[in-house]
Amino acid sequence: MEAAHCATEPTFEHQGRRVEGRTMTTMTPEQMDLLALCALRVESKSVDWNLLARICQSREALDVVLSGDLPEDSAIARRNRPLLREALTSLTEARSRVASECEAAERAGARLVTVLDPDYPANLRVIPNLPPFLFYLGYLEERDARSAAVVGTRNASEEGLQRAARMARGLVEHDVVVFSGLAKGVDTAAHTATVEAGGRTVAVMGTGIANKIYPAQNKSLAARIVESGGALVSQFWPTSSAATWTFPRRNVVTSGSTMGSIVVEASSTSGAKMQARIAHEHGKHVFLLRSLATKEPWAAKMIAERKAVEVTELSDVLELMGEATRVQQAGQQRLQLTLAGL
């Protein structure tokens, strides 16, 4: 992938190689084709994006899908083939949609990385419901492979906010990248503490990269994240607004982008509880603070069923996380297996 000029030098001692991504003016034909497939619609239905992401990781695979086939032996592929073939008759309109969205991304200063690119995040590469593309502000980095999500309820207690901040600061001290969802409460505490400690944090958004920051009160925090060397990441079309369905999908990417999720506070209806479940399904580590396990039956149940680990100290997390090299190797192996299966 071509590297765009970087205007500023890395600001952290352990910066690692930056993923420059593509600006909208340097997109490859393959990237354009992938986005066009994602933009195909029949009435209100589109071809399953996770299915496209699993399949379309090479020029050859794109050509197969553009011809109307989905070379995956699964029920979801069988259901989507008729939809794909009907939708391909509107490919010109889909390309027009992509051009419009990319113009919005360009105005916002965003970059793009897709499953076609070797620099696609290693942690995401290994999950089955990976997004086909990411638009982002700031830069992605190789060291993002050694990362943890710090998440929790929007309506956190003061103790919960303090625990989230302490956990984030501890992760920074051990060169762990902190991911969260830019929401009120625990997410805000984790992002803020990371920035103030001089660490790197990545905010996974529930809206498009060119849309207004949600919640609006975190607009300045979002700017601080990018200015400090972090990133804002979105799996949605750049102009997408917040909706009830976007936040569960955001949880999937927050889990998938990391080696594990640390849940600080979460009720039985919290999105953070959903992320704990998703992280377990992804085969990622699920860390639940002891204070949470003591208070919430769902957390105690996950621990009892060995779907999560109860933690009291940062060392409990670090011992299980491992090194980024293993994740990067797994991502490359997954890519090679996908290409070999064509």
C-alpha positions in Angstrom: 0.0 0.0 0.0 1.3 3.4 -0.9 2.2 5.6 2.1 0.8 9.1 2.2 3.1 11.8 3.5 2.9 12.1 7.3 2.9 15.7 8.4 4.0 15.1 12.0 6.5 12.8 13.6 5.4 10.1 16.0 4.7 11.5 19.5 5.2 8.4 21.6 8.4 6.5 22.4 6.9 3.1 21.4 5.1 4.4 18.3 5.8 1.5 15.9 4.9 1.7 12.2 1.9 3.7 11.4 -0.8 2.4 9.0 -1.1 5.3 6.6 -4.2 3.9 4.9 -5.6 5.5 1.7 -6.9 9.0 1.3 -10.0 9.0 -0.9 -8.0 10.3 -3.9 -5.6 7.4 -3.7 -8.1 4.6 -3.4 -7.4 1.5 -5.4 -9.8 0.0 -7.9 -10.1 -3.0 -5.6 -11.2 -0.8 -2.7 -13.7 1.0 -4.9 -15.2 -2.4 -6.0 -15.5 -3.6 -2.5 -17.3 -0.5 -1.3 -19.6 -0.7 -4.4 -20.5 -4.2 -3.4 -21.3 -3.0 0.1 -23.5 -0.2 -1.3 -25.6 -2.6 -3.4 -29.2 -2.6 -2.2 -32.5 -4.2 -3.2 -35.3 -2.2 -1.6 -34.1 -1.9 2.0 -31.8 -5.0 1.9 -28.1 -5.2 1.3 -25.7 -8.1 0.8 -24.4 -9.2 4.3 -21.3 -7.1 4.9 -19.6 -9.6 7.1 -20.0 -12.2 4.4 -18.5 -9.8 1.8 -15.6 -9.1 4.2 -14.8 -12.8 4.7 -14.8 -13.4 1.0 -13.6 -10.3 -0.7 -9.9 -10.2 0.4 -8.3 -10.4 -3.1 -8.9 -9.1 -6.7 -9.8 -12.7 -7.7 -12.4 -12.9 -5.0 -13.9 -9.6 -6.0 -14.3 -10.7 -9.6 -16.1 -13.8 -8.5 -18.5 -11.8 -6.4 -19.0 -9.2 -9.1 -20.0 -12.1 -11.4 -22.8 -13.0 -9.0 -21.4 -15.8 -6.9 -20.5 -16.0 -3.2 -17.9 -18.8 -2.8 -18.7 -19.7 0.8 -20.5 -22.9 1.8 -22.8 -21.5 4.4 -26.5 -20.8 4.9 -26.0 -17.1 4.9 -24.2 -17.3 1.5 -27.0 -19.3 0.0 -29.6 -16.7 1.3 -27.5 -13.8 -0.1 -26.8 -15.1 -3.6 -30.2 -14.2 -5.1 -30.0 -10.8 -3.4 -26.5 -10.2 -4.8 -27.5 -11.2 -8.4 -30.6 -8.9 -8.3 -28.6 -6.0 -6.7 -25.8 -6.2 -9.3 -28.2 -4.7 -11.8 -27.9 -1.5 -9.8 -24.1 -1.4 -9.6 -23.8 2.0 -11.3 -26.1 3.5 -8.6 -24.0 1.8 -5.9 -20.8 3.3 -7.3 -22.5 6.7 -7.2 -23.3 6.2 -3.6 -19.7 5.3 -2.8 -18.4 8.4 -4.6 -20.7 10.6 -2.5 -19.7 8.9 0.7 -16.0 9.2 -0.1 -16.4 12.9 -0.9 -17.8 13.3 2.7 -14.9 11.3 4.1 -12.4 13.4 2.1 -13.9 16.6 3.5 -13.5 15.2 7.0 -9.9 14.3 6.4 -10.5 10.6 6.9 -8.5 7.7 5.6 -9.6 4.2 4.6 -8.4 0.6 5.2 -10.2 -2.5 3.9 -10.0 -6.3 4.2 -8.1 -6.2 0.9 -5.2 -4.4 2.5 -2.3 -6.1 4.4 -2.5 -3.3 7.0 -6.1 -4.2 8.0 -6.1 -4.5 11.8 -4.7 -7.9 12.8 -7.2 -8.5 15.7 -10.2 -7.8 13.5 -8.9 -10.1 10.7 -9.4 -13.2 12.9 -13.1 -12.7 13.9 -15.9 -14.1 11.7 -18.0 -10.9 11.7 -15.3 -8.5 10.7 -16.3 -5.2 8.9 -15.3 -4.9 5.2 -13.8 -1.5 5.7 -12.9 1.2 8.3 -12.8 4.9 7.9 -10.7 6.7 10.4 -9.2 10.0 11.6 -5.7 10.0 12.9 -3.6 6.9 12.3 -3.8 3.2 12.9 -0.6 1.5 14.2 0.9 -1.9 14.3 1.1 -1.7 18.0 -2.7 -1.6 18.2 -2.6 -5.4 18.1 -1.6 -5.3 21.8 -4.7 -3.6 23.1 -7.5 -3.9 25.5 -11.0 -2.4 25.5 -12.0 -0.6 28.7 -15.8 -0.4 28.7 -18.8 0.0 30.9 -22.1 1.7 31.6 -22.9 5.3 30.6 -24.4 5.8 34.0 -21.3 4.9 36.0 -20.8 5.5 39.7 -18.0 7.8 40.8 -16.1 4.6 42.0 -16.6 3.1 38.5 -15.2 6.1 36.8 -12.2 6.0 39.1 -11.6 2.3 38.4 -11.8 2.9 34.7 -9.3 5.7 34.9 -6.9 3.6 37.0 -7.2 0.7 34.7 -6.5 2.9 31.6 -3.5 4.5 33.3 -2.1 1.1 34.2 -2.4 -0.2 30.7 -0.6 2.9 29.4 2.3 2.2 31.7 2.6 -1.2 30.1 2.4 0.1 26.5 -1.1 -1.3 25.9 -3.4 0.6 23.6 -6.7 1.5 25.1 -9.9 1.1 23.0 -13.3 2.2 24.0 -16.5 3.5 22.5 -16.5 7.3 23.1 -19.8 7.0 25.1 -20.5 8.9 28.3 -19.5 7.3 31.6 -16.8 4.6 31.7 -15.8 5.1 28.0 -15.1 8.8 28.6 -13.1 8.1 31.7 -11.0 5.5 30.0 -10.2 7.7 26.9 -9.5 10.8 29.1 -7.2 9.0 31.5 -5.3 7.5 28.6 -4.7 10.8 26.9 -3.7 12.5 30.2 -1.3 9.7 30.9 0.4 10.2 27.5 -0.9 6.9 26.0 -2.6 5.9 22.9 -6.4 5.4 22.7 -8.7 4.5 19.9 -12.4 5.4 19.9 -14.7 3.1 18.0 -17.6 5.2 16.9 -21.3 4.3 16.6 -21.7 6.9 13.8 -20.1 7.8 10.5 -16.6 9.4 10.5 -18.0 12.5 8.7 -21.0 12.9 11.0 -21.3 14.8 14.2 -19.6 13.3 17.2 -22.0 11.4 19.4 -22.5 12.2 22.2 -22.0 15.9 21.4 -20.4 16.5 24.8 -17.5 14.4 23.7 -16.6 16.5 20.7 -13.6 18.1 22.4 -12.5 14.7 23.7 -12.6 13.3 20.2 -10.4 16.1 19.0 -7.9 15.5 21.9 -7.7 11.8 21.0 -6.7 12.5 17.5 -4.3 15.4 18.5 -2.6 13.2 21.0 -1.8 10.5 18.5 -4.8 8.3 18.8 -7.6 7.6 16.4 -11.3 7.7 15.7 -12.6 4.6 13.8 -15.9 3.9 12.1 -17.1 0.8 10.3 -20.1 2.8 8.8 -20.6 4.9 5.8 -19.1 8.3 6.6 -22.5 10.2 6.6 -24.2 7.6 8.8 -26.1 8.9 11.8 -26.5 7.3 15.2 -29.2 4.6 15.4 -30.2 1.9 17.8 -28.6 -0.8 15.6 -25.3 1.0 15.1 -24.1 0.7 18.8 -24.3 -3.1 19.0 -22.3 -3.2 15.8 -19.8 -0.8 17.4 -19.5 -3.2 20.2 -18.5 -6.0 17.8 -15.6 -3.9 16.4 -14.5 -2.7 19.8 -14.2 -6.3 20.9 -12.8 -7.5 17.7 -10.1 -4.8 17.5 -8.5 -5.8 20.8 -7.0 -8.8 22.6 -9.7 -8.6 25.3 -12.4 -6.5 27.0 -12.2 -5.2 30.5 -15.7 -4.5 31.8 -15.8 -2.0 34.7 -19.4 -1.5 35.5 -22.5 -2.8 33.6 -26.0 -3.6 34.4 -27.9 -6.6 32.8 -29.2 -4.2 30.0 -25.9 -2.4 29.3 -24.1 -2.5 26.0 -21.0 -3.4 27.9 -22.6 -6.7 29.0 -23.3 -7.3 25.3 -19.6 -6.6 24.5 -18.6 -9.2 27.2 -20.7 -11.8 25.4 -19.4 -10.8 22.0 -15.8 -10.9 23.2 -16.3 -14.4 24.5 -17.8 -15.4 21.1 -14.8 -13.9 19.4 -12.5 -16.1 21.5 -11.1 -12.9 23.2 -10.3 -12.5 26.8 -13.2 -11.2 29.0 -12.1 -9.5 32.2 -14.7 -8.6 34.7 -13.7 -6.5 37.8 -14.4 -8.1 41.1 -16.7 -5.2 42.1 -18.8 -6.0 39.1 -18.9 -9.7 39.7 -20.0 -9.1 43.2 -22.9 -6.8 42.3 -24.2 -8.2 38.9 -25.6 -11.8 38.6 -24.8 -11.9 34.9 -21.1 -11.2 35.6 -20.9 -13.8 38.3 -22.6 -16.3 35.9 -20.0 -15.7 33.1 -17.2 -16.2 35.6 -18.8 -19.4 37.0 -19.2 -20.7 33.4 -15.6 -19.9 32.7 -16.6 -17.4 29.9 -14.8 -14.6 31.8 -12.1 -14.0 34.3 -12.5 -12.1 37.5 -9.8 -9.5 38.0 -8.7 -7.4 40.9 -5.3 -6.1 39.6 -3.9 -5.0 36.3 -1.4 -7.8 36.5 -4.3 -10.3 36.2 -5.0 -8.7 32.8 -1.4 -8.5 31.6 -0.6 -12.1 32.4 -3.3 -13.3 30.0 -3.0 -10.8 27.2 0.3 -12.0 25.7 2.2 -10.2 22.9 1.1 -8.5 19.7 3.3 -10.7 17.6 1.1 -13.7 18.1 -2.0 -11.7 17.0 -0.3 -10.3 13.9 0.8 -13.8 12.9 -2.7 -15.1 13.4 -4.1 -12.3 11.2 -1.7 -13.2 8.4 -2.5 -16.9 8.7 -6.2 -16.1 8.4 -5.6 -14.0 5.3 -3.6 -16.8 3.7 -6.3 -19.4 4.5 -8.9 -17.1 3.0 -6.9 -16.6 -0.2 -6.1 -20.3 -0.4 -9.8 -21.2 -0.3 -10.7 -19.4 -3.5 
